């Protein structure tokens, strides 16, 4: 019985975090439960140089979205400076943003450029994006000003 209480408390916390994140804005690519980056650890891209799935027990809420972390150290780093680790364009596909659309960013197709995390929807799209990273970032930055607050379906 002594193991059940911590498990129930942990589960209750996860449900509370997810419920509080249901209102994640259209400028953040989060699941219907508010989970950002499909549960991947945003700090790992910078510290480990690779995507790492986060632990459901190590989470925080930022801008109404739930972020998971592989370690408590990653969580602490994120909480100290979230802007340093958040993916650009709310975690939507960087190439898609350059084209004026919002497509899911895949945490497995990523690149850190000038200290910023960018995701793309697939390997073939990322291959295309890397052919002109500065140009696509410039286009995406311009487009993001007008598409950030729009739902992906409004841009189709």
Backbone as ProteinMPNN parsed JSONL, in Angstrom:
{"seq_chain_A": "XXXXXXXXXXXXXXXXXXXXXXXXXXXXXXXXXXXXXXXXXXXXXXXXXXXXXXXXXXXXXXXXXXXXXXXXXXXXXXXXXXXXXXXXXXXXXXXXXXXXXXXXXXXXXXXXXXXXXXXXXXXXXXXXXXXXXXXXXXXXXXXXXXXXXXXXXXXX", "coords_chain_A": {"N_chain_A": [[0.817, -1.193, 0.0], [2.072, 1.161, 0.582], [3.364, 1.877, -1.758], [1.388, 2.479, -3.525], [0.191, 4.957, -2.92], [2.194, 6.997, -3.625], [2.233, 6.484, -6.401], [-0.417, 7.026, -7.151], [-0.53, 9.736, -6.461], [1.357, 10.761, -8.232], [0.149, 10.122, -10.683], [-2.169, 11.664, -10.446], [-1.061, 14.232, -10.463], [-0.021, 14.31, -13.069], [-2.408, 14.17, -14.558], [-3.606, 16.533, -13.713], [-1.77, 18.425, -14.691], [-1.972, 17.94, -17.429], [-4.678, 18.547, -17.839], [-4.707, 21.262, -17.179], [-3.347, 22.199, -19.289], [-4.928, 21.999, -21.489], [-5.807, 24.227, -22.737], [-3.829, 25.12, -24.417], [-2.474, 27.389, -26.658], [-3.046, 28.261, -30.167], [-0.631, 28.877, -31.19], [1.189, 27.101, -30.301], [2.344, 23.881, -30.879], [0.738, 21.403, -29.718], [-0.577, 18.377, -28.323], [-4.03, 17.227, -28.031], [-4.209, 16.961, -25.335], [-2.524, 18.805, -24.416], [0.164, 18.23, -24.487], [3.375, 19.021, -25.358], [5.829, 18.856, -28.011], [5.473, 16.182, -28.554], [6.053, 14.808, -26.265], [8.794, 14.75, -26.073], [11.977, 15.728, -24.729], [12.81, 19.054, -24.53], [15.259, 20.196, -23.808], [17.238, 18.314, -24.179], [18.056, 18.308, -26.87], [19.92, 20.317, -26.958], [21.744, 19.761, -24.875], [22.388, 17.039, -25.057], [22.582, 16.636, -27.718], [20.793, 15.249, -29.258], [17.483, 13.897, -29.883], [15.455, 13.063, -27.091], [13.159, 11.065, -25.392], [10.899, 12.343, -23.015], [10.293, 11.903, -19.5], [7.282, 10.898, -18.085], [6.881, 11.551, -15.486], [8.432, 13.71, -14.935], [7.782, 16.751, -15.399], [6.719, 19.999, -16.611], [4.693, 22.946, -16.85], [4.394, 25.286, -19.38], [3.376, 28.249, -20.851], [0.776, 27.189, -21.065], [1.2, 24.623, -22.058], [2.308, 21.24, -21.705], [5.463, 20.104, -20.882], [7.819, 17.513, -21.095], [10.629, 15.922, -19.483], [13.834, 14.335, -19.622], [15.48, 14.247, -17.441], [15.75, 15.552, -14.069], [17.529, 17.647, -13.99], [17.433, 18.684, -16.585], [14.809, 19.625, -16.565], [15.032, 21.643, -14.614], [16.825, 23.386, -15.896], [15.267, 24.186, -18.085], [13.101, 25.431, -16.77], [14.445, 27.565, -15.645], [15.116, 29.098, -17.864], [13.117, 29.084, -20.177], [12.795, 30.099, -22.814], [15.207, 29.651, -24.061], [15.149, 27.042, -24.862], [12.786, 26.351, -26.137], [11.123, 25.131, -29.053], [11.299, 26.703, -32.25], [8.659, 28.522, -33.88], [6.607, 27.501, -32.388], [6.937, 24.768, -32.314], [5.927, 23.774, -34.604], [6.359, 22.655, -38.013], [9.266, 23.907, -39.482], [9.801, 24.347, -42.216], [7.206, 24.248, -43.215], [6.152, 26.549, -41.941], [7.625, 28.456, -43.302], [6.414, 28.264, -45.737], [3.977, 29.24, -45.131], [2.201, 27.685, -43.69], [0.956, 25.482, -41.088], [2.239, 22.657, -39.974], [2.578, 19.555, -38.248], [5.493, 19.402, -36.293], [8.069, 17.072, -36.317], [9.654, 15.535, -33.696], [11.871, 13.944, -34.209], [13.044, 14.911, -36.464], [15.011, 17.348, -36.733], [16.924, 20.342, -36.048], [19.459, 22.305, -34.619], [20.05, 25.633, -34.946], [22.079, 28.363, -34.81], [21.717, 28.415, -32.033], [18.991, 27.928, -31.743], [16.118, 25.828, -31.763], [14.761, 23.934, -34.353], [12.107, 22.222, -35.923], [11.043, 19.777, -38.314], [8.611, 18.293, -40.519], [9.17, 15.834, -41.719], [11.776, 13.615, -42.955], [12.366, 14.025, -45.7], [11.36, 16.588, -46.117], [12.934, 17.996, -44.317], [15.424, 17.608, -45.537], [15.069, 19.18, -47.769], [14.703, 21.68, -46.539], [17.22, 22.176, -45.364], [18.726, 22.945, -47.512], [18.553, 25.656, -47.845], [18.702, 27.064, -45.295], [18.977, 29.689, -43.965], [17.386, 31.299, -45.684], [14.856, 30.028, -45.584], [14.302, 30.3, -42.857], [14.113, 33.073, -42.657], [11.824, 33.522, -44.269], [9.95, 32.033, -42.805], [9.978, 33.38, -40.335], [8.875, 35.834, -41.109], [6.328, 34.99, -42.026], [5.323, 33.867, -39.668], [4.475, 35.916, -38.057], [1.932, 36.482, -39.001], [0.606, 34.014, -39.043], [0.784, 32.761, -36.582], [-1.289, 32.915, -34.61], [-3.337, 31.588, -35.811], [-5.368, 28.736, -36.426], [-4.161, 25.575, -37.597], [-5.914, 24.481, -39.538], [-7.115, 26.729, -40.632], [-5.309, 27.644, -42.444], [-5.141, 26.049, -44.631]], "CA_chain_A": [[0.0, 0.0, 0.0], [2.901, 2.353, 0.631], [3.77, 2.228, -3.12], [0.214, 2.917, -4.264], [-0.034, 6.389, -2.702], [3.016, 7.824, -4.521], [1.804, 6.296, -7.791], [-1.658, 7.774, -7.335], [-0.195, 11.158, -6.426], [2.047, 11.057, -9.491], [-0.862, 10.077, -11.741], [-3.04, 12.83, -10.268], [-0.306, 15.396, -10.919], [0.023, 14.265, -14.534], [-3.742, 14.516, -15.061], [-3.799, 17.962, -13.445], [-0.947, 19.175, -15.637], [-2.552, 17.804, -18.763], [-5.933, 19.279, -17.865], [-4.429, 22.697, -17.198], [-2.736, 22.542, -20.566], [-5.866, 21.832, -22.593], [-6.015, 25.515, -23.389], [-2.63, 25.523, -25.161], [-2.864, 28.233, -27.784], [-2.785, 27.78, -31.519], [0.757, 29.154, -31.544], [2.01, 26.005, -29.774], [1.966, 22.589, -31.419], [0.552, 20.485, -28.599], [-1.67, 17.422, -28.521], [-5.281, 17.669, -27.413], [-4.012, 16.966, -23.886], [-1.595, 19.879, -24.103], [1.535, 17.735, -24.476], [4.21, 19.631, -26.395], [6.959, 18.097, -28.564], [5.123, 14.759, -28.507], [6.646, 14.242, -25.055], [10.258, 14.778, -26.106], [12.657, 16.677, -23.842], [13.369, 20.139, -25.341], [16.622, 20.528, -23.389], [18.152, 17.273, -24.66], [18.612, 18.679, -28.174], [21.046, 21.21, -26.715], [22.73, 19.18, -23.958], [22.759, 15.687, -25.485], [22.762, 16.642, -29.166], [19.889, 14.28, -29.864], [16.178, 13.869, -29.243], [15.254, 12.082, -26.018], [11.81, 11.092, -24.854], [10.808, 12.792, -21.637], [9.679, 11.037, -18.5], [5.965, 11.43, -17.741], [6.905, 11.984, -14.087], [9.253, 14.915, -14.839], [7.09, 17.665, -16.308], [6.381, 21.361, -16.203], [3.77, 23.614, -17.764], [4.844, 26.603, -19.849], [2.423, 28.768, -21.843], [-0.357, 26.258, -21.129], [1.575, 23.349, -22.672], [3.075, 20.364, -20.824], [6.757, 19.654, -21.408], [8.425, 16.406, -20.349], [12.089, 15.965, -19.453], [14.512, 13.075, -19.338], [16.108, 14.343, -16.119], [15.392, 16.716, -13.243], [18.441, 18.724, -14.378], [16.879, 19.29, -17.799], [13.636, 20.376, -16.147], [15.505, 22.849, -13.923], [17.387, 24.281, -16.91], [14.137, 24.724, -18.838], [12.347, 26.353, -15.92], [15.264, 28.759, -15.431], [15.162, 29.897, -19.086], [12.397, 28.324, -21.199], [12.984, 30.634, -24.164], [16.441, 29.098, -24.63], [14.949, 25.657, -25.283], [11.543, 26.145, -26.88], [11.299, 25.058, -30.504], [10.805, 27.844, -33.012], [7.35, 28.39, -34.509], [5.752, 26.727, -31.504], [7.109, 23.333, -32.532], [5.416, 23.388, -35.923], [7.388, 22.436, -39.028], [9.931, 25.144, -39.917], [9.581, 24.495, -43.653], [5.791, 24.595, -43.355], [5.996, 27.956, -41.567], [8.191, 29.24, -44.401], [5.439, 28.22, -46.828], [2.743, 29.856, -44.659], [1.324, 26.66, -43.143], [1.321, 24.87, -39.813], [2.234, 21.199, -39.983], [3.237, 19.019, -37.059], [6.932, 19.19, -36.306], [8.431, 15.745, -35.817], [10.837, 15.687, -32.841], [12.993, 13.173, -34.73], [13.595, 15.652, -37.609], [15.323, 18.594, -36.037], [18.237, 20.949, -36.236], [19.724, 23.507, -33.833], [20.718, 26.623, -35.784], [22.334, 29.59, -34.049], [21.169, 28.282, -30.685], [17.546, 27.787, -31.754], [15.651, 24.51, -32.183], [13.795, 23.907, -35.446], [11.598, 20.894, -36.262], [10.396, 19.62, -39.611], [7.585, 17.254, -40.499], [9.689, 14.551, -42.199], [13.163, 13.68, -43.414], [12.487, 14.63, -47.031], [11.148, 18.031, -45.955], [14.138, 18.54, -43.688], [16.465, 17.636, -46.565], [14.805, 20.354, -48.598], [14.892, 22.858, -45.689], [18.646, 22.441, -45.122], [19.337, 23.504, -48.709], [18.581, 27.125, -47.706], [18.224, 27.327, -43.936], [18.743, 31.122, -43.684], [16.265, 31.792, -46.483], [13.602, 29.491, -45.053], [14.065, 30.921, -41.55], [13.641, 34.437, -42.922], [10.435, 33.432, -44.732], [9.122, 31.546, -41.694], [9.858, 34.473, -39.362], [7.922, 36.793, -41.677], [4.998, 34.372, -42.029], [4.874, 33.543, -38.32], [3.781, 37.094, -37.515], [0.525, 36.45, -39.404], [-0.03, 32.7, -38.882], [0.957, 32.219, -35.221], [-2.55, 32.819, -33.875], [-4.346, 30.903, -36.621], [-5.384, 27.288, -36.351], [-3.63, 24.978, -38.834], [-6.976, 24.288, -40.533], [-7.402, 28.007, -41.273], [-4.246, 27.941, -43.413], [-5.193, 25.064, -45.706]], "C_chain_A": [[0.862, 1.259, 0.0], [3.393, 2.781, -0.759], [2.602, 2.795, -3.922], [0.011, 4.421, -4.123], [0.868, 7.262, -3.565], [2.615, 7.692, -5.989], [0.528, 7.077, -8.07], [-1.397, 9.271, -7.34], [0.46, 11.585, -7.732], [1.049, 11.089, -10.648], [-1.783, 11.288, -11.657], [-2.344, 14.099, -10.752], [-0.269, 15.443, -12.444], [-1.312, 14.661, -15.14], [-3.992, 16.011, -14.867], [-3.002, 18.811, -14.429], [-1.55, 19.128, -17.031], [-3.842, 18.599, -18.867], [-5.69, 20.775, -17.927], [-3.873, 23.127, -18.539], [-3.692, 22.394, -21.744], [-6.077, 23.123, -23.375], [-4.8, 25.987, -24.17], [-3.059, 26.236, -26.438], [-2.511, 27.641, -29.127], [-1.359, 28.074, -31.963], [1.715, 28.103, -31.006], [1.478, 24.696, -30.336], [1.919, 21.589, -30.267], [-0.615, 19.559, -28.908], [-2.933, 17.946, -27.855], [-5.221, 17.604, -25.891], [-3.039, 18.047, -23.462], [-0.138, 19.454, -24.084], [2.31, 18.305, -25.659], [5.329, 18.681, -26.812], [6.735, 16.584, -28.512], [5.787, 14.062, -27.321], [8.156, 14.205, -25.044], [10.788, 15.913, -25.229], [13.279, 17.796, -24.67], [14.821, 20.473, -25.01], [17.636, 19.554, -23.975], [18.784, 17.612, -26.007], [19.889, 19.504, -28.0], [22.139, 20.555, -25.866], [23.236, 17.82, -24.405], [23.022, 15.61, -26.984], [21.902, 15.629, -29.889], [18.528, 14.359, -29.186], [16.122, 12.771, -28.191], [13.811, 12.198, -25.543], [11.861, 11.522, -23.402], [10.102, 11.762, -20.77], [8.351, 11.654, -18.079], [5.91, 11.932, -16.303], [7.727, 13.268, -13.893], [8.706, 15.915, -15.847], [7.009, 19.068, -15.725], [5.421, 21.922, -17.242], [4.341, 24.982, -18.091], [3.904, 27.038, -20.962], [1.301, 27.767, -22.119], [-0.053, 24.947, -21.863], [2.442, 22.566, -21.683], [4.345, 19.93, -21.542], [7.284, 18.563, -20.49], [9.94, 16.483, -20.48], [12.659, 14.61, -19.097], [15.107, 13.074, -17.936], [15.583, 15.576, -15.374], [16.276, 17.915, -13.603], [17.944, 19.449, -15.627], [15.658, 20.141, -17.454], [14.053, 21.697, -15.49], [16.068, 23.863, -14.915], [16.268, 24.952, -17.705], [13.39, 25.763, -18.012], [13.12, 27.647, -15.664], [15.259, 29.684, -16.653], [14.447, 29.165, -20.224], [12.651, 28.797, -22.625], [14.24, 30.075, -24.841], [16.219, 27.721, -25.245], [13.697, 25.407, -26.114], [11.815, 26.042, -28.375], [10.702, 26.291, -31.173], [9.448, 27.494, -33.63], [6.444, 27.454, -33.714], [5.883, 25.231, -31.65], [6.472, 22.838, -33.822], [6.592, 23.276, -36.891], [7.951, 23.767, -39.536], [9.728, 25.39, -41.418], [8.129, 24.893, -43.921], [5.539, 26.054, -43.028], [6.54, 28.861, -42.67], [7.23, 29.296, -45.586], [4.096, 28.821, -46.417], [1.733, 28.883, -44.086], [1.819, 26.193, -41.778], [1.128, 23.359, -39.924], [2.952, 20.73, -38.729], [4.741, 18.935, -37.277], [7.208, 17.825, -35.705], [9.704, 15.882, -34.986], [12.06, 14.895, -33.3], [13.673, 13.866, -35.923], [13.819, 17.09, -37.164], [16.693, 19.105, -36.418], [18.318, 22.144, -35.293], [20.561, 24.423, -34.713], [20.85, 27.912, -34.97], [21.649, 29.567, -32.687], [19.658, 28.172, -30.608], [17.166, 26.427, -32.339], [14.566, 24.641, -33.246], [13.401, 22.454, -35.701], [11.039, 20.917, -37.677], [9.492, 18.403, -39.56], [8.116, 15.874, -40.9], [11.127, 14.734, -42.685], [13.283, 14.338, -44.782], [12.244, 16.144, -46.985], [12.371, 18.663, -45.302], [15.284, 18.615, -44.691], [16.299, 18.859, -47.472], [15.107, 21.639, -47.819], [16.376, 23.191, -45.52], [19.364, 22.987, -46.356], [19.421, 25.029, -48.663], [18.041, 27.514, -46.333], [18.011, 28.824, -43.686], [17.541, 31.69, -44.441], [14.928, 31.314, -45.947], [13.293, 30.069, -43.678], [13.534, 32.341, -41.739], [12.175, 34.434, -43.358], [9.509, 33.007, -43.586], [8.924, 32.628, -40.644], [8.83, 35.496, -39.831], [6.504, 36.233, -41.605], [4.45, 34.183, -40.62], [4.109, 34.71, -37.704], [2.292, 37.065, -37.86], [-0.145, 35.105, -39.167], [-0.001, 32.165, -37.454], [-0.366, 32.001, -34.504], [-3.673, 32.151, -34.672], [-4.231, 29.397, -36.409], [-4.832, 26.727, -37.651], [-4.691, 24.824, -39.917], [-7.348, 25.576, -41.252], [-6.412, 28.322, -42.391], [-4.259, 26.996, -44.604], [-5.813, 25.621, -46.959]], "O_chain_A": [[0.449, 2.3, -0.512], [3.8, 3.93, -0.932], [2.813, 3.515, -4.897], [-0.308, 5.093, -5.104], [0.369, 8.195, -4.195], [2.652, 8.671, -6.736], [0.407, 7.72, -9.113], [-1.984, 9.999, -8.141], [0.151, 12.647, -8.271], [1.101, 11.983, -11.493], [-2.138, 11.872, -12.681], [-2.972, 14.949, -11.383], [-0.465, 16.503, -13.039], [-1.355, 15.403, -16.122], [-4.527, 16.675, -15.754], [-3.509, 19.809, -14.942], [-1.629, 20.142, -17.724], [-4.079, 19.26, -19.878], [-6.388, 21.486, -18.649], [-3.928, 24.308, -18.884], [-3.303, 22.641, -22.885], [-6.48, 23.099, -24.538], [-4.742, 27.155, -24.554], [-3.897, 25.743, -27.193], [-1.779, 26.656, -29.222], [-0.919, 27.576, -33.0], [2.923, 28.196, -31.225], [0.277, 24.437, -30.27], [2.936, 21.004, -29.894], [-1.525, 19.913, -29.657], [-2.91, 18.985, -27.194], [-6.101, 18.144, -25.221], [-2.755, 18.194, -22.273], [0.722, 20.245, -23.698], [1.943, 18.095, -26.815], [5.725, 17.804, -26.044], [7.687, 15.808, -28.436], [6.053, 12.861, -27.373], [8.75, 13.681, -24.102], [10.116, 16.924, -25.024], [14.195, 17.531, -25.447], [15.54, 20.987, -25.867], [18.776, 19.934, -24.239], [19.931, 17.241, -26.259], [20.82, 19.399, -28.798], [23.326, 20.771, -26.11], [24.393, 17.48, -24.159], [23.61, 14.643, -27.469], [22.229, 15.197, -30.994], [18.42, 14.83, -28.054], [16.673, 11.686, -28.378], [13.308, 13.299, -25.32], [12.749, 11.12, -22.652], [9.41, 10.872, -21.263], [8.311, 12.838, -17.745], [4.988, 12.663, -15.939], [7.72, 13.848, -12.807], [9.116, 15.927, -17.008], [7.203, 19.288, -14.529], [5.349, 21.433, -18.37], [4.722, 25.741, -17.201], [3.661, 26.286, -21.906], [0.93, 27.535, -23.269], [-0.981, 24.235, -22.249], [3.21, 23.151, -20.92], [4.298, 19.448, -22.673], [7.208, 18.672, -19.266], [10.469, 17.031, -21.447], [12.045, 13.834, -18.364], [15.225, 12.02, -17.311], [15.049, 16.507, -15.976], [15.831, 19.06, -13.53], [18.025, 20.674, -15.718], [15.489, 21.24, -17.982], [13.483, 22.747, -15.786], [15.817, 25.062, -14.79], [16.323, 26.154, -17.965], [13.084, 26.85, -18.502], [12.517, 28.706, -15.487], [15.381, 30.901, -16.512], [15.102, 28.675, -21.144], [12.715, 27.983, -23.546], [14.315, 30.035, -26.069], [17.021, 27.278, -26.066], [13.569, 24.35, -26.731], [12.644, 26.78, -28.908], [9.71, 26.845, -30.7], [9.137, 26.327, -33.868], [5.631, 26.72, -34.275], [5.031, 24.487, -31.163], [6.471, 21.64, -34.105], [7.69, 23.754, -36.604], [7.2, 24.642, -39.968], [9.508, 26.528, -41.834], [7.857, 25.763, -44.748], [4.801, 26.733, -43.743], [5.972, 29.919, -42.94], [7.234, 30.263, -46.348], [3.178, 28.909, -47.233], [0.546, 29.197, -43.997], [2.948, 26.473, -41.376], [0.004, 22.858, -39.961], [3.827, 21.421, -38.208], [5.204, 18.459, -38.314], [6.627, 17.471, -34.679], [10.735, 16.304, -35.511], [13.169, 15.147, -32.83], [14.753, 13.453, -36.344], [12.918, 17.927, -37.22], [17.503, 18.403, -37.022], [17.362, 22.911, -35.177], [21.641, 24.048, -35.17], [19.857, 28.472, -34.505], [21.077, 30.564, -32.246], [19.087, 28.307, -29.525], [17.797, 25.938, -33.276], [13.584, 25.36, -33.066], [14.251, 21.564, -35.697], [10.614, 21.962, -38.171], [9.601, 17.577, -38.653], [7.574, 14.856, -40.47], [11.622, 15.854, -42.807], [14.2, 15.127, -45.008], [12.864, 16.893, -47.739], [12.794, 19.75, -45.696], [16.038, 19.588, -44.693], [17.278, 19.482, -47.882], [15.694, 22.575, -48.363], [16.749, 24.364, -45.533], [20.5, 23.447, -46.249], [20.249, 25.631, -49.348], [17.035, 28.216, -46.232], [16.933, 29.198, -43.224], [16.77, 32.475, -43.888], [13.974, 32.088, -45.861], [12.126, 30.307, -43.364], [12.604, 32.755, -41.046], [11.378, 35.24, -42.878], [8.419, 33.556, -43.423], [7.823, 32.783, -40.116], [8.011, 35.968, -39.043], [5.583, 36.925, -41.17], [3.248, 34.322, -40.399], [3.19, 34.501, -36.912], [1.474, 37.57, -37.091], [-1.372, 35.052, -39.095], [-0.702, 31.2, -37.15], [-0.536, 30.976, -33.844], [-4.828, 32.155, -34.246], [-3.137, 28.86, -36.237], [-5.012, 27.334, -38.707], [-4.397, 25.018, -41.097], [-7.848, 25.526, -42.375], [-6.677, 29.202, -43.209], [-3.439, 27.149, -45.51], [-5.929, 24.911, -47.958]]}, "name": "protein", "num_of_chains": 1, "seq": "XXXXXXXXXXXXXXXXXXXXXXXXXXXXXXXXXXXXXXXXXXXXXXXXXXXXXXXXXXXXXXXXXXXXXXXXXXXXXXXXXXXXXXXXXXXXXXXXXXXXXXXXXXXXXXXXXXXXXXXXXXXXXXXXXXXXXXXXXXXXXXXXXXXXXXXXXXXX"}
